[in-house]
């Protein structure tokens, strides 16, 4: 967007752009979200910034009226596969808190000086400032959503000391932590704290519209004992850098404001910001559904499905290594068959004790699978050997991939593995790095979805656009680029909605 497109957005107070850019006003020294209800400033006094950190570094303070930090994150970090986008995904996952700027730079293949120069040029702020802004946002969320002690919040948000926490809150928000807590618009939840582990409940912001089909996608693939899901909720255990965690997300489809609530059963406070980031990625809460639906709805093959399910989300991954194993097991078999195989494999994972919930199971580590877990799998020996080989490479540190990769990087790392082909890489790109423009042309469900939509069966109670002429549209849906991953989600939905007629059995 150029200056005047952004200016028109703030003049219209359009909430779709909240979190995508920030408006700083020189005469007040304040920066706002685009939908801020304050009077629109004169264009000559306005500067737009890509990130809140850039506005902080330029000397601006967050608006107390619109709270620009209380918005969904920018969808650009998934759309962009450049260094800036990859760095932001890792910063949001807490890499700087764990490994410092040198660790972030090493993951991206740059020196810390080069990385600082790139991010300062592209985003207006260096990695430390971007991480500081991320900590401030996490701290604000905890201050207004929970009754956690300020010292615990400072620790959970990644600050090295309470003093640094107090100074940052004062600089960013021009308020003390207690004054910021007083701005809470919702009742605060009590947090049960024991040493470094805590249980709490938070509200997750997202952009409307939101289609809860992502919960159904996760529910049908859920592994009992590790995951559970319904049409509007999802829960699971997972392993994070400093310990085990358990969370549940519930979508209040019929409640006022349709809240998205995250309940954390247990997590080491040092992992809290990483957990928040991964849950947001899992449910694609930072997506721009209006932009996506506008592009998809212009294609006659998808128009009916988009109208029936506006705000479709693309499920992410809370553990990239786990998803590779799950994808390899699920190749060329049905979802139900893959789930059965994963239930068998899950028996090799260890149990963990979650307060108030009892014993739960964790998905087995790569070492668990390579050592003995592979013996629980059934099927072609070639596939089992491939899964064991991938697990052994991960366990030995020879294979490392994750949120900081791009599509080309995933291809270079994964395609040499036995049992991994273009479909597997494309599927992981969609779910691990949120790549928006992947089209799985050879996927059987995608082909079934295309036929289903062409036949006018885009979903229960809806009618599709009917078949399009053979030469009118490309078979790879390039017309809806860069949103073909979301087109894939609509095609999977269409394929699942069309249930095959039961076969007659002759005895």
C-alpha positions in Angstrom: 0.0 0.0 0.0 1.2 3.5 -0.8 0.8 6.5 1.5 -2.6 7.6 0.2 -4.0 4.1 0.3 -3.0 3.9 3.9 -4.3 7.4 4.6 -7.7 6.5 3.1 -7.7 3.4 5.4 -7.2 5.5 8.5 -9.7 8.1 7.4 -12.3 5.3 7.0 -11.1 3.8 10.4 -11.0 0.5 8.7 -10.3 -2.3 11.3 -9.1 -4.7 8.6 -5.7 -3.0 8.6 -5.2 -3.1 12.3 -1.8 -4.6 13.0 -0.7 -4.4 9.3 0.8 -0.9 9.7 0.9 1.9 12.3 0.1 5.6 12.0 2.4 8.0 13.8 1.4 11.6 14.3 4.2 14.1 14.7 2.2 16.8 16.5 1.1 14.5 19.3 4.1 12.1 19.4 1.6 9.1 19.4 1.1 6.1 17.1 -2.2 4.4 16.6 -3.9 1.5 14.9 -5.7 2.4 11.6 -9.1 2.1 13.2 -8.4 4.5 16.0 -11.6 6.6 16.7 -9.6 9.8 17.2 -10.0 12.6 14.7 -8.0 11.9 11.5 -4.8 13.8 11.5 -3.6 16.0 8.7 -1.7 14.1 6.0 1.3 16.3 6.5 1.7 15.3 10.1 1.4 11.5 9.4 4.2 8.9 9.1 3.3 5.2 8.5 5.5 2.5 10.0 5.6 -1.2 9.1 6.0 -2.2 12.8 5.3 -0.8 16.2 9.0 -1.3 17.0 9.8 1.2 14.2 7.4 3.7 15.7 9.0 3.2 19.2 12.5 3.7 17.8 11.3 6.9 16.1 10.2 8.3 19.5 6.5 7.7 19.4 4.3 6.3 22.2 1.3 3.9 21.9 -2.1 5.5 21.9 -4.0 5.0 25.2 -7.3 5.2 23.4 -7.0 2.6 20.7 -4.2 0.4 22.2 -2.4 -0.4 18.9 -0.6 -3.4 20.6 -3.9 -5.1 21.2 -4.4 -6.3 17.6 -3.7 -9.4 15.6 -0.3 -9.5 14.1 0.5 -8.6 10.5 -0.2 -11.3 7.9 2.8 -10.1 6.0 5.2 -12.4 8.0 3.6 -15.4 6.3 3.2 -13.9 2.9 6.7 -12.6 2.9 9.4 -15.3 2.4 12.3 -12.8 2.5 14.7 -12.4 5.4 12.5 -9.9 7.2 9.5 -12.2 7.1 11.5 -15.2 8.2 13.1 -13.2 11.0 9.8 -12.0 12.3 8.4 -15.6 12.5 11.4 -16.6 14.6 11.4 -13.5 16.8 7.7 -14.1 17.5 8.6 -17.7 18.5 11.0 -16.4 21.1 14.3 -17.2 19.4 16.0 -14.0 20.5 14.9 -14.6 24.1 16.4 -18.1 24.0 19.5 -17.6 21.7 20.1 -13.9 21.3 20.6 -11.9 18.1 23.6 -14.1 17.2 21.4 -17.2 17.4 18.7 -15.6 15.2 21.3 -14.5 12.7 22.9 -18.0 12.6 19.5 -19.6 11.8 19.0 -17.2 8.9 22.6 -17.6 7.6 23.7 -14.0 8.2 26.0 -12.2 10.5 24.3 -10.2 13.3 25.5 -7.0 11.6 24.0 -7.9 8.3 20.8 -8.9 9.9 20.5 -5.7 11.8 21.1 -3.7 8.6 18.5 -5.7 6.6 15.8 -5.4 9.3 16.4 -1.8 9.9 16.1 -1.1 6.2 13.0 -3.3 5.6 11.1 -2.8 8.9 12.5 0.4 10.4 13.9 -1.4 13.5 16.6 -3.8 14.4 16.1 -7.3 15.8 16.5 -6.2 19.5 13.9 -3.5 19.0 11.5 -5.9 17.3 12.0 -8.5 20.1 11.4 -5.7 22.6 8.1 -4.8 20.9 7.1 -8.4 21.0 7.8 -8.6 24.7 5.8 -5.5 25.3 2.8 -6.9 23.4 3.0 -10.2 25.4 3.3 -8.2 28.7 0.3 -6.1 27.8 -1.8 -9.2 27.0 -0.9 -10.7 30.4 -1.5 -7.4 32.3 -5.0 -6.9 31.0 -6.1 -10.5 30.9 -4.7 -12.1 34.1 -4.1 -11.3 37.7 -0.5 -12.6 37.5 2.1 -10.7 39.5 4.0 -8.1 37.6 7.3 -9.9 38.4 5.9 -13.1 36.9 4.7 -11.2 33.8 8.1 -9.7 33.3 9.7 -13.1 33.4 7.0 -14.7 31.1 7.3 -11.9 28.5 11.0 -12.4 28.2 12.4 -9.4 30.1 15.7 -9.9 31.9 14.6 -8.0 35.0 11.6 -6.3 36.5 13.3 -2.9 36.1 13.7 -3.5 32.3 10.0 -4.5 32.2 8.9 -1.4 34.0 11.0 0.9 31.8 9.8 -0.7 28.6 6.1 -0.5 29.6 6.6 3.2 30.5 8.4 4.0 27.2 6.1 2.1 24.9 2.7 2.9 26.6 3.6 6.0 28.6 1.9 4.2 31.6 3.0 2.2 34.6 2.2 -1.6 34.5 -0.6 -1.0 37.1 -2.1 1.8 35.1 -2.0 -0.3 32.0 -3.7 -3.2 33.9 -6.5 -0.8 34.9 -7.4 -0.3 31.2 -8.6 -4.0 31.0 -12.0 -4.2 29.2 -12.6 -7.8 30.3 -12.6 -9.5 33.7 -9.1 -10.7 34.6 -8.6 -14.4 35.2 -6.8 -15.8 38.2 -3.4 -17.4 37.5 -2.3 -20.4 39.5 1.5 -20.2 39.8 3.9 -22.8 41.1 7.6 -22.1 40.8 8.0 -21.4 37.0 4.8 -23.2 35.8 1.5 -21.4 35.5 -2.1 -21.9 34.4 -4.1 -19.0 33.0 -6.7 -17.9 30.5 -6.3 -15.3 27.7 -8.4 -13.8 24.9 -6.8 -14.1 21.5 -7.5 -11.2 19.0 -8.3 -12.1 15.4 -9.7 -10.5 12.2 -13.2 -11.2 11.2 -14.7 -13.1 9.5 -13.5 -16.4 11.0 -14.7 -19.8 9.8 -14.3 -22.4 12.5 -13.6 -25.1 10.0 -9.9 -25.1 11.1 -11.1 -26.7 14.4 -12.8 -29.5 12.4 -9.7 -30.0 10.4 -7.7 -30.5 13.5 -10.3 -32.6 15.3 -10.5 -35.3 12.6 -6.7 -35.7 12.8 -6.5 -35.5 16.6 -4.6 -38.3 18.3 -6.4 -39.5 21.5 -4.4 -38.9 24.7 -2.3 -36.1 23.0 -5.0 -34.1 21.3 -8.8 -33.6 21.4 -11.0 -31.4 19.3 -14.5 -30.5 18.4 -16.1 -28.2 15.8 -15.2 -25.1 17.9 -12.4 -26.2 20.2 -8.9 -27.9 20.2 -6.6 -29.0 23.0 -3.3 -30.8 23.2 0.0 -31.3 25.0 3.3 -30.3 23.4 7.0 -30.0 24.2 8.6 -26.6 24.3 12.1 -25.4 25.0 11.9 -25.3 28.8 9.2 -27.9 29.5 5.9 -29.6 28.7 2.7 -27.6 28.1 -1.0 -28.2 27.7 -3.5 -25.7 26.2 -7.1 -25.5 25.0 -8.6 -23.0 22.6 -12.3 -22.4 22.4 -14.2 -20.3 19.9 -17.4 -18.8 21.2 -19.3 -18.8 18.0 -22.6 -17.9 19.7 -21.2 -15.7 22.4 -21.2 -11.9 22.2 -18.2 -10.8 20.2 -17.4 -14.4 19.3 -14.3 -14.6 21.6 -11.3 -16.8 21.0 -10.2 -18.1 24.5 -6.9 -19.7 25.2 -6.7 -21.7 28.5 -3.2 -22.9 29.4 -3.2 -25.9 31.8 0.6 -25.7 32.4 3.6 -24.0 30.8 7.0 -22.9 31.9 6.8 -19.1 32.0 9.9 -18.8 29.8 7.9 -20.6 27.1 4.8 -18.5 27.3 5.5 -16.1 24.5 6.5 -19.0 22.2 3.3 -20.9 23.1 1.1 -17.8 22.3 2.9 -17.4 18.9 2.5 -21.1 18.0 -1.2 -21.1 18.9 -1.8 -18.1 16.8 0.0 -19.8 13.9 -1.9 -23.0 14.5 -5.2 -21.3 13.9 -4.0 -18.7 11.4 -5.3 -15.8 13.6 -3.1 -13.2 11.9 -4.6 -13.8 8.4 -6.3 -11.1 6.4 -9.5 -13.0 5.5 -11.1 -10.1 3.6 -8.2 -9.8 1.2 -8.1 -13.6 0.8 -11.8 -14.1 0.3 -11.9 -11.2 -2.2 -9.3 -12.9 -4.4 -10.8 -16.4 -4.1 -14.3 -15.2 -4.6 -13.4 -13.8 -8.0 -12.8 -17.3 -9.3 -16.1 -18.8 -10.4 -15.0 -22.2 -9.2 -14.6 -21.0 -5.7 -17.2 -18.3 -5.3 -19.8 -20.6 -3.9 -17.5 -22.1 -1.3 -16.1 -18.7 -0.2 -19.7 -17.4 0.2 -20.6 -20.5 2.3 -17.4 -20.4 4.5 -16.0 -16.8 4.6 -12.8 -16.4 6.6 -11.4 -19.9 5.9 -8.2 -20.4 7.9 -5.1 -22.5 7.0 -4.0 -24.7 10.0 -0.5 -24.3 11.1 1.8 -26.5 13.2 3.0 -26.2 16.9 5.9 -28.6 16.2 7.5 -28.7 12.7 9.4 -31.9 13.3 6.3 -33.7 14.5 4.4 -32.5 11.5 7.0 -34.1 9.1 6.5 -37.5 10.8 2.7 -37.1 10.6 2.8 -36.0 6.9 5.1 -39.0 6.0 2.7 -41.4 7.7 -0.3 -39.9 6.0 1.0 -40.0 2.5 -1.2 -41.9 0.0 -3.6 -43.1 2.7 -6.9 -41.8 4.1 -7.0 -39.4 7.1 -8.7 -42.2 9.1 -5.9 -44.7 8.3 -3.2 -42.2 9.1 -4.9 -41.4 12.4 -4.9 -45.1 13.3 -1.2 -45.4 12.5 -0.4 -42.3 14.6 -2.4 -43.7 17.6 -0.2 -46.8 17.5 3.0 -44.6 17.2 1.9 -42.4 20.1 2.3 -45.3 22.5 6.1 -44.7 22.3 5.7 -41.1 23.6 6.1 -40.5 27.3 3.4 -39.5 29.8 3.3 -36.1 31.5 1.3 -34.9 34.5 -0.9 -31.9 33.9 -2.4 -30.2 36.9 -6.2 -30.7 37.3 -6.2 -33.0 34.2 -4.1 -35.9 35.3 -1.8 -38.0 33.1 -1.5 -36.9 29.4 0.8 -38.2 26.7 3.3 -36.3 24.6 3.9 -37.0 20.9 7.0 -39.1 20.7 10.3 -37.4 20.1 12.3 -38.0 17.0 14.7 -40.1 19.1 11.8 -42.1 20.5 10.7 -43.0 17.0 14.2 -43.7 15.7 15.0 -46.0 18.6 11.9 -48.1 19.0 8.7 -46.2 18.0 9.0 -47.2 14.3 8.4 -50.8 15.3 4.8 -49.9 16.2 4.1 -48.8 12.6 2.4 -51.1 10.1 2.5 -51.0 6.3 5.2 -51.1 3.6 8.7 -51.6 5.1 10.0 -49.0 2.7 7.7 -46.3 4.3 8.6 -47.4 7.8 12.3 -47.2 7.0 11.8 -43.7 5.5 10.1 -42.5 8.6 12.8 -44.0 10.8 15.5 -42.4 8.7 13.9 -38.9 8.9 13.4 -39.3 12.7 17.1 -40.4 13.1 18.3 -37.4 11.1 16.2 -35.0 13.3 17.4 -36.7 16.5 21.1 -36.5 15.4 20.8 -32.8 14.5 21.5 -33.5 10.8 18.0 -32.2 9.8 16.9 -28.9 11.2 14.0 -26.9 9.7 11.2 -24.7 11.1 9.5 -21.3 11.1 12.5 -19.5 9.8 12.7 -21.4 6.5 11.3 -20.4 3.1 9.9 -22.8 0.5 13.2 -23.1 -1.3 14.9 -23.9 2.0 12.4 -26.6 2.8 12.8 -28.2 -0.6 16.6 -28.3 -0.3 16.4 -29.8 3.2 13.5 -32.3 2.8 13.5 -33.5 -0.8 16.8 -35.5 -0.4 15.1 -37.6 2.3 13.8 -41.0 1.3 10.0 -41.0 1.3 9.6 -37.3 0.9 8.3 -35.8 -2.3 6.8 -32.5 -3.6 3.5 -33.1 -1.9 5.1 -33.5 1.5 7.2 -30.4 1.1 4.2 -28.4 -0.1 2.0 -29.6 2.8 4.7 -28.7 5.3 5.2 -25.3 3.6 1.5 -24.6 4.1 1.4 -25.6 7.7 4.9 -24.8 9.1 5.8 -21.5 7.5 2.3 -20.5 6.5 3.2 -20.3 2.8 0.1 -18.8 1.2 0.6 -19.8 -2.4 1.0 -23.6 -2.4 -1.3 -25.6 -4.7 -1.2 -29.4 -4.2 -2.3 -30.3 -7.7 -1.6 -34.1 -7.3 -3.5 -34.4 -4.1 -6.4 -36.8 -4.4 -8.7 -34.7 -2.2 -7.9 -31.6 -4.2 -8.9 -33.3 -7.4 -12.1 -34.6 -5.7 -12.8 -31.1 -4.4 -12.5 -29.6 -7.9 -15.0 -32.2 -9.2 -17.3 -31.5 -6.3 -17.3 -27.8 -6.8 -17.8 -28.2 -10.6 -20.8 -30.4 -9.9 -22.3 -27.7 -7.7 -21.8 -29.5 -4.3 -19.6 -27.0 -2.5 -21.1 -27.8 0.9 -24.3 -28.7 2.8 -27.1 -26.2 2.1 -25.2 -24.3 -0.6 -24.9 -24.4 -4.3 -21.8 -24.0 -6.3 -21.2 -21.9 -9.4 -21.6 -24.9 -11.7 -18.9 -26.1 -14.1 -16.7 -23.6 -15.8 -15.7 -23.8 -19.4 -12.5 -25.9 -19.9 -10.5 -23.0 -21.3 -11.7 -20.3 -19.0 -9.5 -21.1 -15.9 -6.1 -22.6 -15.3 -6.0 -26.0 -13.6 -3.5 -24.8 -11.0 -5.7 -21.9 -9.9 -3.0 -19.3 -10.7 -5.7 -16.7 -11.0 -6.0 -16.6 -7.2 -2.3 -16.3 -6.5 -0.9 -15.6 -3.9 -3.7 -17.3 -2.0 -3.7 -20.8 -3.6 -3.0 -22.5 -0.2 -6.4 -21.1 0.9 -7.9 -22.4 -2.3 -6.6 -25.8 -1.4 -8.3 -25.5 2.0 -11.6 -24.8 0.2 -11.1 -27.8 -2.1 -10.4 -30.1 0.8 -13.6 -28.8 2.4 -15.6 -29.5 -0.7 -14.1 -33.0 -1.0 -15.0 -33.8 2.6 -18.5 -32.4 2.3 -19.3 -34.8 -0.6 -19.6 -38.1 1.2 -19.5 -41.2 -1.1 -22.6 -43.4 -1.2 -22.2 -46.6 0.9 -21.1 -49.6 -1.1 -23.5 -52.5 -1.4 -22.1 -55.7 0.1 -23.1 -59.1 -1.5 -22.8 -61.9 0.9 
